Amino acid sequence: MMKKAFLLISLTLLSIALGCIKKPPQPWISKISVMKIPIGPEEILRLPGGDPTSFERLLDELVMVRVVFVGENHDRFEHHRIQLKILQGLLERGKEVAVAMEMFERPHQPVLDRWSQGFLLEEEFLKEVNWETTWGMDYQ
């Protein structure tokens, strides 16, 4: 029991010590911090360098990767417009696409499956996932 307690204390102290070590910022953080603020809605920065790139070049690079994460704020229409533009661009380039949405819970999967297969009308889908009571915002 003493060895387990010592190991636990040692690991705890090590994790606390490692948490206190200041890591130098990534190079792109410094570069972005001196850029004009705010970054424009159509500006795309390629990380880690922070260099500007075009939307077309971004899509050309995304076609080569297996997983793409696109962050957004649920109530920002512009974010959803960019998500759609990325999906359309990848599909136009022949990329097979599967969309995962973190806002739906596991019990919603059968509803999402029926919606994706074309078996539900939009109104039925929204009702079955309790859209109004769960989110209550315009998704379009």
C-alpha positions, -999 to 999 in steps of 0.1 A, spaced: 0 0 0 29 23 8 44 19 -27 11 27 -44 6 58 -22 42 69 -30 37 63 -67 4 83 -67 20 112 -48 50 111 -71 28 112 -102 7 139 -88 37 161 -80 52 154 -114 20 164 -132 18 196 -110 55 204 -118 50 198 -155 19 220 -155 39 248 -141 65 247 -169 59 276 -193 61 264 -229 73 289 -255 44 301 -277 41 285 -311 56 307 -339 23 313 -355 9 329 -323 35 357 -325 28 362 -362 -9 364 -358 -7 387 -328 9 415 -349 -16 412 -377 -44 437 -382 -73 430 -359 -98 417 -366 -89 392 -392 -114 396 -420 -143 372 -425 -128 359 -458 -92 357 -447 -77 323 -443 -45 318 -424 -25 286 -429 -11 272 -396 15 268 -382 31 297 -401 1 321 -401 6 328 -438 -25 340 -458 -38 315 -483 -67 314 -508 -99 294 -503 -91 274 -535 -57 264 -522 -71 255 -488 -96 231 -505 -68 216 -527 -49 208 -495 -80 196 -476 -87 170 -504 -54 154 -494 -63 148 -457 -85 122 -441 -102 143 -414 -111 180 -413 -123 197 -382 -143 229 -388 -150 250 -357 -179 274 -354 -203 292 -331 -237 277 -334 -255 310 -337 -232 326 -363 -247 323 -398 -213 332 -414 -197 301 -398 -224 278 -412 -220 294 -447 -182 287 -446 -189 251 -435 -212 246 -464 -187 262 -488 -160 238 -476 -183 208 -480 -194 219 -515 -158 225 -525 -146 191 -513 -175 173 -531 -168 193 -563 -132 179 -561 -145 143 -558 -138 139 -521 -161 114 -502 -175 133 -473 -191 122 -440 -203 149 -417 -202 146 -379 -221 170 -357 -213 172 -320 -245 189 -312 -265 157 -317 -266 131 -289 -262 93 -296 -300 86 -293 -304 109 -323 -284 87 -346 -313 67 -360 -331 100 -368 -300 113 -385 -297 81 -405 -334 83 -417 -328 120 -425 -297 113 -445 -314 85 -464 -342 109 -474 -369 92 -453 -378 123 -433 -391 157 -443 -373 186 -427 -402 193 -403 -403 157 -392 -365 157 -386 -366 189 -366 -395 175 -345 -378 141 -338 -345 157 -327 -365 182 -305 -348 211 -323 -370 239 -308 -367 228 -272 -330 217 -274 -315 245 -295 -343 268 -305 -322 288 -330 -324 292 -368 -299 267 -383 -301 280 -419 
